[in-house]
Amino acid sequence: MHLPQCILRIALTFLVAFPRLSMAFSTAKFQSWYPYYGGVLDIELFGIEAPGYNNCSANYTAYKQAQGINRTNVCYNVYDCLFSGLLPNEQSNFASAQVFLGLTPTLLATIAPSIGEISLLSSQRPLLSFFLALGGPAVFVPRFLGHPNILQSLEMPGIRPPWLQRVTSQRRYEIGLSILQYALAIAAIVNVFSVSYQLGIQTVIAWKCDSSYLPFLWAILPVGIHLIAALAWRISNTMRRVRNTRLQRGRAAQESSSAIGISLIALRIWLQEELQLCINGQKRGYRSDDSNKGMSKVNVTATFPNEGWLSEMLMEFMSVFAFVQVVFGTLVFSSLMFIATIDAVVVVIRYSLSGLLCRAILMFELNGMRVAESEEDEQASELLAANGEHAQ
């Protein structure tokens, strides 16, 4: 089974299990709070005697015993009791946090990877690109109906400094650096999941009181967007040409192997390529035809390739869904209640750290792809120039 099929099955399994996951979120509602005003909210929730605050213990007990649609109505009773008992300065602090959190999805989208960047990386390192899609809680929003150009990521020249050449030229260092990338990406995923879970159970959404899963849902929506965009790139004309070229190169080895041998060879090749840094990979020929070897500069934007109607249509739809994800996040985050401004700053910082970390890994790999795509062209140009001088 190919990795894209495995990832798709994992995503479908998660969608099937999501209703049970949402129930697990709702059972933890009102049990913990963010620290700045956590003591104040516990005073009201558990009926601790304090001047100026409400006693909401009866509403909270009814909420824990409620089932079905009645649970949502009782949740609002707890919400109203808690909010009406707060002092004016506490209510203002919560309102300021709502404004700040409402801007968070848009701010994170500015540092998030685009669907084209993740799709391009998925053609060489699909597992790493999947982790980066999970670790980055947002998607860069392109211009509406701007027709995303995936190959534009390869237009800039790649950079290979001497220190990087020394590190990546040794196989053990390359594998170590690759494993470090996976470890950092997994750390970013754990951080995003942790922050989203805490937001769900330690706050209340004003328009959806009992739905604690919505921040978590917002954080994982980019995975679905990137998966469909990667599928669209996989069926594009450029990727079909790249696959055909690679199949022709490996046909001789396959003809001399058994069916089991072919599977083992394919698995070994996939594992080697997944662990291989893009800067050490072979040229795939994304930007130009094989007949154009020796042309080190290719204006990708001027000669936009026709990738097929289905691929381009899916890419356009995913660009729209990237915008929808930001709007949905704004709707959710601007409605989060019972979180102080200082706690909201910590939340945004944690989300931003995951986004910046995944962005740095992605940029490192895209730079490696640009280097791999241009080095052979530069070598061919130098060879052609040397042959021309020799002929003269």
Secondary structure per residue as TSV (DSSP state, phi and psi in degrees):
chain	resnum	aa	ss	phi	psi
A	1	M	-	360.0	130.9
A	2	H	-	-73.5	155.1
A	3	L	H	-60.2	-42.6
A	4	P	H	-57.8	-36.4
A	5	Q	H	-67.8	-38.8
A	6	C	H	-62.6	-45.0
A	7	I	H	-64.1	-38.7
A	8	L	H	-64.5	-40.5
A	9	R	H	-66.2	-38.9
A	10	I	H	-61.4	-42.9
A	11	A	H	-64.2	-41.9
A	12	L	H	-66.2	-39.9
A	13	T	H	-61.5	-40.0
A	14	F	H	-64.4	-40.0
A	15	L	H	-64.2	-38.3
A	16	V	H	-66.8	-38.2
A	17	A	H	-84.2	-4.0
A	18	F	H	-63.9	-37.2
A	19	P	H	-58.5	-41.3
A	20	R	H	-66.2	-36.7
A	21	L	H	-63.7	-40.1
A	22	S	H	-64.9	-34.4
A	23	M	H	-65.7	-38.6
A	24	A	H	-63.6	-35.1
A	25	F	H	-64.9	-44.8
A	26	S	H	-68.1	-29.1
A	27	T	H	-68.6	-20.4
A	28	A	T	-94.6	3.8
A	29	K	T	-64.2	138.8
A	30	F	T	71.0	4.8
A	31	Q	S	-87.9	-18.7
A	32	S	-	-150.4	158.2
A	33	W	-	-135.6	166.7
A	34	Y	-	-70.7	147.9
A	35	P	H	-66.1	-30.8
A	36	Y	H	-60.7	-44.4
A	37	Y	H	-116.9	18.4
A	38	G	H	-61.6	-40.1
A	39	G	H	-64.2	-38.8
A	40	V	H	-64.6	-43.8
A	41	L	H	-68.2	-35.3
A	42	D	H	-67.4	-34.2
A	43	I	H	-58.5	-45.1
A	44	E	H	-72.6	-40.9
A	45	L	H	-68.0	-39.8
A	46	F	T	-100.4	7.0
A	47	G	T	72.0	30.0
A	48	I	-	-73.2	130.6
A	49	E	-	-66.8	121.9
A	50	A	-	-155.3	133.8
A	51	P	T	-64.6	133.2
A	52	G	T	90.9	-3.2
A	53	Y	-	-116.9	151.5
A	54	N	-	-79.6	160.7
A	55	N	-	-106.1	105.6
A	56	C	-	-106.9	16.2
A	57	S	H	-65.0	-37.3
A	58	A	H	-66.0	-41.2
A	59	N	H	-64.8	-38.9
A	60	Y	H	-67.5	-39.1
A	61	T	H	-63.7	-41.4
A	62	A	H	-64.7	-35.3
A	63	Y	H	-65.2	-42.5
A	64	K	H	-66.1	-26.5
A	65	Q	H	-92.4	-13.0
A	66	A	-	-75.0	155.0
A	67	Q	-	-136.2	153.9
A	68	G	T	66.4	-145.8
A	69	I	H	-67.8	-26.6
A	70	N	H	-64.1	-25.5
A	71	R	H	-63.5	-37.3
A	72	T	H	-65.5	-43.3
A	73	N	H	-63.1	-41.7
A	74	V	H	-68.4	-32.1
A	75	C	H	-59.5	-42.1
A	76	Y	H	-66.4	-29.4
A	77	N	H	-64.4	-41.8
A	78	V	H	-65.5	-43.2
A	79	Y	H	-59.6	-48.5
A	80	D	H	-63.4	-39.2
A	81	C	H	-65.8	-43.6
A	82	L	H	-64.7	-45.4
A	83	F	H	-70.3	-39.8
A	84	S	H	-69.2	-20.3
A	85	G	T	-89.3	-2.6
A	86	L	S	-78.6	151.9
A	87	L	-	-74.1	156.0
A	88	P	H	-56.5	-39.1
A	89	N	H	-69.3	-30.1
A	90	E	H	-71.1	-41.2
A	91	Q	H	-62.7	-40.1
A	92	S	H	-65.0	-37.9
A	93	N	H	-62.5	-43.3
A	94	F	H	-64.3	-38.2
A	95	A	H	-65.7	-39.1
A	96	S	H	-63.9	-39.2
A	97	A	H	-64.1	-36.9
A	98	Q	H	-62.9	-41.9
A	99	V	H	-63.0	-45.1
A	100	F	H	-64.8	-44.2
A	101	L	H	-67.2	-31.8
A	102	G	H	-62.9	-27.3
A	103	L	T	-83.0	-12.8
A	104	T	H	-59.9	-47.8
A	105	P	H	-58.3	-38.6
A	106	T	H	-68.4	-41.3
A	107	L	H	-63.6	-42.6
A	108	L	H	-68.3	-30.5
A	109	A	H	-65.6	-26.5
A	110	T	H	-71.3	-24.8
A	111	I	H	-106.6	1.2
A	112	A	S	-80.1	156.0
A	113	P	-	-71.3	149.5
A	114	S	-	-84.4	164.5
A	115	I	H	-66.0	-30.4
A	116	G	H	-69.1	-39.0
A	117	E	H	-67.3	-45.8
A	118	I	H	-66.5	-39.3
A	119	S	H	-63.4	-41.3
A	120	L	H	-63.9	-43.7
A	121	L	H	-67.2	-32.1
A	122	S	H	-65.1	-20.2
A	123	S	T	-74.3	-16.2
A	124	Q	T	-117.6	-40.9
A	125	R	-	-131.6	76.3
A	126	P	H	-63.4	-37.7
A	127	L	H	-67.4	-43.5
A	128	L	H	-63.8	-41.5
A	129	S	H	-63.8	-35.4
A	130	F	H	-64.9	-42.5
A	131	F	H	-64.4	-39.9
A	132	L	H	-67.3	-34.0
A	133	A	H	-66.8	-35.6
A	134	L	H	-73.0	-38.0
A	135	G	H	-77.5	-21.5
A	136	G	S	-96.5	110.4
A	137	P	-	-77.0	10.6
A	138	A	S	-147.4	172.6
A	139	V	-	-128.3	135.4
A	140	F	-	-64.2	131.2
A	141	V	-	-95.2	113.1
A	142	P	-	-77.6	173.1
A	143	R	-	-62.4	138.1
A	144	F	T	-59.4	128.0
A	145	L	T	55.4	35.5
A	146	G	-	-86.2	0.5
A	147	H	-	56.7	81.7
A	148	P	-	-59.9	133.8
A	149	N	-	-109.1	103.9
A	150	I	G	-65.9	-38.4
A	151	L	G	-69.9	-9.7
A	152	Q	G	-63.7	-24.3
A	153	S	G	-66.1	-19.5
A	154	L	G	-97.8	3.9
A	155	E	S	-74.2	-36.8
A	156	M	S	-72.2	151.4
A	157	P	-	-70.6	143.1
A	158	G	-	-80.2	154.8
A	159	I	-	-120.0	129.6
A	160	R	-	-131.7	84.9
A	161	P	-	-66.7	160.4
A	162	P	H	-58.4	-40.2
A	163	W	H	-64.1	-35.3
A	164	L	H	-71.3	-34.8
A	165	Q	H	-61.5	-41.9
A	166	R	H	-67.7	-38.0
A	167	V	H	-72.6	-45.5
A	168	T	H	-82.4	-10.8
A	169	S	T	-76.0	-17.8
A	170	Q	S	-101.2	130.0
A	171	R	H	-62.0	-41.1
A	172	R	H	-67.1	-35.6
A	173	Y	H	-70.3	-36.2
A	174	E	H	-64.1	-45.4
A	175	I	H	-64.7	-40.9
A	176	G	H	-61.5	-42.6
A	177	L	H	-66.9	-37.2
A	178	S	H	-65.2	-43.6
A	179	I	H	-63.7	-37.1
A	180	L	H	-61.1	-38.6
A	181	Q	H	-60.7	-45.0
A	182	Y	H	-63.6	-41.1
A	183	A	H	-63.1	-43.6
A	184	L	H	-66.5	-39.0
A	185	A	H	-65.3	-40.6
A	186	I	H	-65.9	-39.0
A	187	A	H	-61.3	-39.5
A	188	A	H	-64.6	-38.5
A	189	I	H	-64.3	-47.4
A	190	V	H	-60.1	-40.4
A	191	N	H	-63.5	-45.8
A	192	V	H	-63.6	-44.8
A	193	F	H	-63.8	-40.0
A	194	S	H	-65.2	-46.5
A	195	V	H	-63.1	-42.7
A	196	S	H	-66.3	-40.3
A	197	Y	H	-64.3	-44.5
A	198	Q	H	-63.3	-40.5
A	199	L	H	-60.1	-38.3
A	200	G	H	-68.1	-42.3
A	201	I	H	-94.7	-18.9
A	202	Q	H	-101.6	3.3
A	203	T	S	-132.7	177.0
A	204	V	E	-130.8	130.5
A	205	I	E	-83.1	123.2
A	206	A	T	-59.4	-36.0
A	207	W	T	-99.1	0.0
A	208	K	B	-150.6	74.0
A	209	C	T	-59.0	-45.1
A	210	D	T	-91.3	3.1
A	211	S	-	-97.0	93.4
A	212	S	T	-87.6	-6.4
A	213	Y	T	-89.6	-7.3
A	214	L	H	-63.8	-41.7
A	215	P	H	-60.8	-38.0
A	216	F	H	-67.1	-39.8
A	217	L	H	-62.2	-42.5
A	218	W	H	-60.3	-39.8
A	219	A	H	-69.8	-26.8
A	220	I	H	-99.3	-6.4
A	221	L	H	-59.3	-36.7
A	222	P	H	-57.4	-27.8
A	223	V	H	-63.4	-46.4
A	224	G	H	-62.7	-40.3
A	225	I	H	-62.8	-46.3
A	226	H	H	-68.9	-34.0
A	227	L	H	-63.3	-46.2
A	228	I	H	-68.0	-38.6
A	229	A	H	-64.8	-39.8
A	230	A	H	-64.6	-37.0
A	231	L	H	-64.4	-41.5
A	232	A	H	-62.0	-40.0
A	233	W	H	-68.5	-34.1
A	234	R	H	-65.2	-33.7
A	235	I	T	-95.7	9.1
A	236	S	S	-73.4	162.0
A	237	N	H	-64.3	-36.6
A	238	T	H	-62.0	-46.4
A	239	M	H	-69.4	-32.3
A	240	R	H	-64.2	-40.4
A	241	R	H	-65.6	-41.1
A	242	V	H	-64.3	-42.8
A	243	R	H	-65.5	-40.3
A	244	N	H	-62.4	-40.3
A	245	T	H	-63.8	-42.0
A	246	R	H	-70.2	-35.3
A	247	L	H	-64.6	-39.4
A	248	Q	H	-63.9	-35.2
A	249	R	H	-69.8	-34.8
A	250	G	H	-99.2	7.7
A	251	R	H	-67.7	-35.8
A	252	A	H	-65.3	-40.6
A	253	A	H	-68.1	-33.8
A	254	Q	H	-72.6	-36.6
A	255	E	H	-64.9	-26.4
A	256	S	T	-96.3	12.3
A	257	S	S	-124.1	156.0
A	258	S	-	-77.9	175.7
A	259	A	H	-64.2	-43.7
A	260	I	H	-65.4	-39.4
A	261	G	H	-62.7	-38.5
A	262	I	H	-63.5	-42.1
A	263	S	H	-63.4	-43.5
A	264	L	H	-65.8	-39.0
A	265	I	H	-64.1	-42.9
A	266	A	H	-63.5	-40.6
A	267	L	H	-65.2	-42.1
A	268	R	H	-65.1	-41.9
A	269	I	H	-64.2	-42.1
A	270	W	H	-62.4	-43.9
A	271	L	H	-64.1	-41.3
A	272	Q	H	-63.0	-42.7
A	273	E	H	-71.0	-34.3
A	274	E	H	-67.3	-37.2
A	275	L	H	-85.4	-11.0
A	276	Q	S	-83.3	131.1
A	277	L	-	-64.1	142.7
A	278	C	G	-61.4	-27.0
A	279	I	G	-68.7	-20.8
A	280	N	G	-102.2	3.6
A	281	G	S	-78.4	167.5
A	282	Q	-	-81.1	155.7
A	283	K	-	-66.0	129.9
A	284	R	-	-94.5	-18.8
A	285	G	-	76.5	40.3
A	286	Y	-	-68.6	-39.2
A	287	R	S	-88.5	-27.1
A	288	S	S	-147.0	163.6
A	289	D	-	-75.1	161.1
A	290	D	G	-63.0	-24.3
A	291	S	G	-73.6	-12.1
A	292	N	G	-103.3	25.0
A	293	K	T	-62.1	140.5
A	294	G	T	100.8	-9.8
A	295	M	-	-96.9	97.8
A	296	S	-	-77.5	-19.2
A	297	K	-	-112.1	121.5
A	298	V	-	-127.7	121.8
A	299	N	-	-81.5	95.2
A	300	V	T	-68.1	-40.8
A	301	T	T	-68.7	-30.4
A	302	A	T	-76.9	-30.0
A	303	T	T	-116.6	68.4
A	304	F	-	-68.8	125.8
A	305	P	-	-76.3	151.9
A	306	N	-	-86.6	108.1
A	307	E	-	-91.9	3.4
A	308	G	-	99.2	145.2
A	309	W	H	-65.7	-38.3
A	310	L	H	-68.8	-43.6
A	311	S	H	-62.1	-46.4
A	312	E	H	-68.1	-35.6
A	313	M	H	-66.4	-42.6
A	314	L	H	-63.8	-39.6
A	315	M	H	-62.5	-41.1
A	316	E	H	-63.5	-42.6
A	317	F	H	-63.8	-40.4
A	318	M	H	-67.9	-31.2
A	319	S	H	-63.6	-39.5
A	320	V	H	-66.4	-42.7
A	321	F	H	-67.0	-28.3
A	322	A	H	-62.7	-40.0
A	323	F	H	-66.4	-41.2
A	324	V	H	-62.9	-37.5
A	325	Q	H	-63.2	-39.2
A	326	V	H	-66.6	-42.2
A	327	V	H	-63.9	-44.0
A	328	F	H	-62.1	-42.4
A	329	G	H	-62.8	-40.6
A	330	T	H	-62.3	-41.5
A	331	L	H	-62.9	-40.8
A	332	V	H	-74.4	-50.3
A	333	F	H	-69.8	-32.7
A	334	S	T	-74.5	-7.7
A	335	S	T	-107.2	2.5
A	336	L	E	-72.0	128.7
A	337	M	E	-118.3	156.5
A	338	F	S	71.8	35.5
A	339	I	-	-130.3	126.5
A	340	A	-	-75.9	162.2
A	341	T	H	-61.3	-41.5
A	342	I	H	-65.9	-35.7
A	343	D	H	-69.4	-35.2
A	344	A	H	-65.4	-35.6
A	345	V	H	-62.0	-41.6
A	346	V	H	-63.2	-41.0
A	347	V	H	-60.3	-47.5
A	348	V	H	-64.7	-39.4
A	349	I	H	-62.8	-42.8
A	350	R	H	-65.6	-42.5
A	351	Y	H	-61.2	-43.1
A	352	S	H	-65.7	-37.5
A	353	L	H	-62.1	-43.1
A	354	S	H	-63.8	-44.0
A	355	G	H	-63.1	-43.3
A	356	L	H	-67.9	-37.7
A	357	L	H	-64.5	-46.7
A	358	C	H	-65.7	-35.3
A	359	R	H	-64.4	-40.8
A	360	A	H	-64.7	-43.1
A	361	I	H	-63.2	-43.0
A	362	L	H	-63.1	-44.4
A	363	M	H	-65.0	-35.6
A	364	F	H	-62.1	-44.2
A	365	E	H	-72.3	-37.7
A	366	L	H	-66.7	-36.8
A	367	N	H	-62.4	-39.5
A	368	G	H	-62.5	-38.4
A	369	M	H	-65.4	-39.2
A	370	R	H	-65.1	-38.7
A	371	V	H	-64.1	-46.3
A	372	A	H	-63.9	-35.9
A	373	E	H	-74.4	-25.1
A	374	S	H	-100.6	-24.3
A	375	E	H	-62.7	-45.4
A	376	E	H	-66.4	-35.0
A	377	D	H	-64.4	-41.8
A	378	E	H	-65.8	-39.1
A	379	Q	H	-64.3	-39.2
A	380	A	H	-66.8	-38.1
A	381	S	H	-64.1	-42.7
A	382	E	H	-64.2	-38.1
A	383	L	H	-66.6	-41.7
A	384	L	H	-63.9	-40.4
A	385	A	H	-65.3	-40.5
A	386	A	H	-65.4	-39.1
A	387	N	H	-65.8	-35.6
A	388	G	H	-66.8	-40.9
A	389	E	H	-66.2	-37.1
A	390	H	H	-67.4	-35.6
A	391	A	H	-68.7	-32.9
A	392	Q	-	-72.0	360.0
